[in-house]
Amino acid sequence: MNTLNYLAERNEFSIYKIERTLPLTDDEICNDFETMLKRISEDGKKAKLALFDTITSLPAVRMPFERLAQLCRDHGILSCIDGARCVGQLPLNLSYLNPDFFVSNCHKWLYTPRACAVLYIPLQNRQLIRSTLPTGFNFLTKERATQTNSFVANLAAVATYDDTPYLCIPAALAWRKRIVYGNKMGEGAIINYNKDLARQGGQLMANLLGTEVLENKELTLGDCAMTNVRLPISGEKCSNALADSLNRVMNMDHNIAVNAYKNALWVRMSAQIYLRLEHFEAAARALEDVILGYTDVWSIYDDVITTEWNELQLSVPSCSGKCEQREPSKGLMRFGT
């Protein structure tokens, strides 16, 4: 969104953002998409490009990106798919998906070193992408580019710090072919193992914490190797400040991300072929221990701040005119950092 906001400042175009609270069914997501297209048309504008994820970040859920790409084609809109977590995690057939632009990372789920990304652009759209950023030394002007197939050359040199991650892709693919799970081998084995582990591990954690997994009735949001488990904190105790503080401790000590969503705190977990169900159990136990200490301290902290604020109000004269009373900002302290 930051990139789009920046471009909107420099160019005359509008950004329409669909915001809904999960969980949603695939039909609801696609209906929201078409409803937004109608709204844009009613505003006297024409949608030119739609940007959407294969798997979102926080919370991590699988989007019906195949259906959204088809809707883009049906309405004559360019599709730009953010597949940062797609390659290596989900089955992917670009010929079937037929996006106008697709980008993904190889260092997240394909097991290459950082930083390594892939950009897919079909032949009919390659004239729209003229250069990398920064522009490489192989760049050709439009006049010269029409005389040769310069697409790869234009994008080949981006002054990257290290080309080694790109060279590791063949080795990563060869290694993945040797992985076996059940009666499957290679990509199918990896994708199925991780997806099964994410579902089982997420539900195990939810059972241990006495909460729930973020999922819809169709079980499509969690049809990937990532899962979101609600933490046993809600109501007034659930604040962004507490989420930030918990996230720092859990990230530093246990490599677990905590985020606030839908008036609750959630933990995002990823399944990998080097993990087992016991690792999800260990994560739940660690969360239990940390949360118990945090919520006790945070409750005391909120009570102290509220008491001090009430006493302060009694000791000062009432405000009038331009004087404005302000409520205390709770949860600004950071514990365990």
MARKOLTI-142296 format. One record per residue (C-alpha): residue in one letter; x, y, z. Coordinates in steps of 0.05 Angstrom, whole numbers, plus 32768, in hexadecimal, padded with zeros to 4 digits. Example, Ala and Ser with C-alpha at 12.3 -4.5 7.8 and 13.67 -1.06 7.14 Angstrom:
# MARKOLTI-142296
A80F67FA6809CS81117FEB808F
This chain:
# MARKOLTI-142296
M800080008000N80398030800DT805080297FC5L800A80357FABN800180717FD8Y8043808E7FBFL803080827F76A7FEC80A17F81E800E80E17F98R803680E47F57N800080CD7F27E7FB680DB7F1DF7F96809A7F33S7F6C80847F6EI7F74804A7F9DY7F3780227FB4K7F447FF27FEDI7F167FB98002E7F157FB2804ER7EEE7F7A806FT7EF67F5380B0L7F0A7F0A80ABP7EF57ED480AAL7ED27ED98066T7EBF7EA38034D7EDD7EA37FEFD7E9A7EB77FD2E7E967EF38001I7EDC7F0A7FEDC7ECC7F057FA3N7E897F277FADD7EAC7F607FD2F7EDB7F667F96E7EA27F6D7F64T7E7D7F9D7F92M7EBB7FC97F93L7EBE7FC87F47K7E757FE07F44R7E8680177F75I7EC0802E7F4BS7E94802F7F0DE7E5F80577F33D7E9480897F44G7E9F80937EF9K7EE280707EF8K7EFF80327ED8A7F277FFF7F00K7F697FF37EDEL7F907FC57F0CA7F7F7F997F48L7FB47F867F7BF7FA87F4B7FA9D7FCD7F147FCFT7FD17ECA7FC9I7FDC7EC68014T7FD57F03803FS80087F178075L7FE67F2880B7P7FBC7F0080C0A7FD67ECC808EV7F9B7EB08066R7F957E938020M7F6F7EC07FF0P7F457EA57FB6F7F787EC57F87E7F677E967F4DR7F1F7EAF7F4DL7F347EF77F56A7F637EF17F1AQ7F297ED67EF0L7EFD7F107F08C7F337F407EF1R7F327F207EABD7EE67F217EA9H7EE67F6C7EB8G7F227F7F7E8DI7F4E7F917EC8L7F987F847ECFS7FA87F547F09C7FE67F5E7F33I7FEE7F247F64D801A7F297FA1G80307EE17FAAA80677EEE7FDCR80567EAE8002C803C7E867FC8V80777E657FA5G80897E277FCCQ804B7E2A7FF8L80117E237FC7P80087DFD7F85L80127E307F4EN80017E2B7F04L800F7E6E7EE4S7FF27E597EA1Y7FAF7E4A7EC3L7FB27E857EF2N7FC47EB37EB8P7FD47EF27EE1D7FEA7F337EC1F80217F3A7EF5F80377F097F2AV806F7F117F5DS80877EE27F92N80C27ED37FC0C80EE7E957FBBH81107E9F7FFEK80CF7E978026W80B57E528013L80E27E397FDBY811D7E36800BT814F7E627FE6P817A7E96800BR81627EDE8011A81547F077FEAC81377EE37FAEA80F77EF57F8AV80D57EE37F49L80AC7F0F7F1AY807E7EF17EE6I80627F1B7EADP803F7EFC7E70L80587F0F7E2CQ801E7F3E7E1CN802F7F6A7E59R807A7F6E7E55Q80787FB17E31L805A7FCD7E71I80977FBD7E9BR80D27FE27E7FS81057FE27EB6T811A7FCB7EFBL81237FFC7F34P815B80107F32T8162800C7EE6G81957FD77ED1F81CF7FE37EA2N81B07FB87E6BF81747FE67E64L81607FF67E1CT8134802F7E05K80F180207DE5E810D802E7D9FR81457FFB7DA8A811B7FCB7DD1T80EA7FC07D97Q81237FA47D6ET81357F6C7D9FN811A7F437DD8S81367F6E7E10F81057F5D7E47V81347F307E6EA81707F5D7E62N814A7F9A7E7BL81397F777EBDA81787F4D7EC6A81A67F7D7EEAV81897FA17F27A81CB7FAF7F4AT81B97F7B7F7EY81EA7F6F7FB7D81EF7F257FAAD81D87EFA7F70T81E47EB97F96P819C7EAF7FADY81847EAD7F64L81B87E797F53C819F7E4D7F8CI81597E447F6EP816C7E067F44A818B7DE57F81A814E7DF57FABL811F7DD67F77A814B7D987F71W814C7D8F7FBCR81007D977FC1K80F57D5F7F8FR81147D2E7FC0I80E37D3D7FF9V80B17D058007Y80707D08802FG803E7CD0802EN80357CBA7FE6K804B7CFE7FCBM808F7D177FB7G80AD7D5B7FA7E80817D987FA6G80427D717FB6A80637D527FF3I807B7D94800EI803A7DBA8002N800E7D838020Y803A7D78805DN803D7DC1806EK7FF37DCC8063D7FE17D8F808EL80117DA580C5A7FF67DEC80C5R7FAE7DD580CDQ7FBF7DA28104G7FF17DD08127G7FC27E0C8126Q7F897DE48143L7FB67DC58178M7FCD7E0A818EA7F857E24818FN7F707DE881BAL7FAA7DF381EBL7F9C7E3E81F0G7F507E3581F2T7F447E6181B6E7F3A7E58816BV7F5A7E588126L7F497E8F80F4E7F217E6980BFN7EE17E6C8096K7EAB7E37808DE7ECA7E1F804CL7F0F7E15806DT7F2F7E3C8034L7F517E73805AG7F7F7E40807AD7F8B7E19803AC7FD57E28803DA80127E1C806AM80027E56809AT7FD07E5B80D2N7FB67E908103V7FA57E80814BR7F817EB08179L7FA27EBD81BCP7F797EBB81FCI7F797F078202S7F3E7F3181EFG7F157F6D8203E7F377FA88224K7F787F82822FC7F807F7881E4S7FA67FB781CDN7FD77FC78197A800A7FD881CCL80047F9481ECA80087F7381A8D80487F9A8197S80677F8781D9L80547F3E81D4N806B7F3C818CR80B07F55819FV80BA7F2281D5M809D7EE781AEN80C67EFA8170M81077F028196D80FF7EC581C2H80D57E958199N80D27EB08151I80867EB68155A80607EF2813BV80257F0F8162N7FF57F428143A7FB47F658156Y7F787F588129K7F2D7F5C8132N7F317F72817BA7F5C7F36818CL7FA47F1F818BW7FB97EEA8159V7FF87EC2814ER800D7EB08108M802E7E6C8100S80507E4D80C4A805A7E0380B6Q809B7DEB8097I80B57DA68084Y80E87DAA80BCL80B27DB480F1R80857D838114L80457D87813DE806D7D8A817DH808A7DCD8168F80447DEB8165E80367DCF81ABA80777DEF81C4A80627E3281A5A801F7E2E81C9R80417E20820BA80707E5B8201L80367E8881F1E80117E72822FD804D7E82825BV805A7EC6823CI80117EDB8238L80057ECA8281G803C7EF98298Y802A7F308267T7FE07F338276D7FEC7F3582C1V801F7F6E82BAW7FF57F928287S7FB67F8F82B2I7FDC7FAC82EDY7FFA7FE282C0D7FB57FF682A5D7F987FF882EBV7FD080248305I7FCB805482CAT7F7F805A82D1T7F858066831DE7FBA809C8313W7F9180BD82DDN7F5380BF8309E7F7B80DD8342L7F9981108313Q7F54812682FBL7F3F81328344S7F7C815E8351V7F75818E8316P7F3E81C18307S7F0C81B282D0C7F2081C8828BS7EFC81FD8263G7F0582238223K7F3F820681FAC7F5681D98231E7F4A81908220Q7F4D8153824DR7F6F81168230E7F6880CD8243P7FA880A98256S7FCA8081821FK7FC9803B823BG7FFC80068229L803380338210M8067800F823BR808E7FD6821FF809D7F99824AG80D37F66823DT80F67F908209
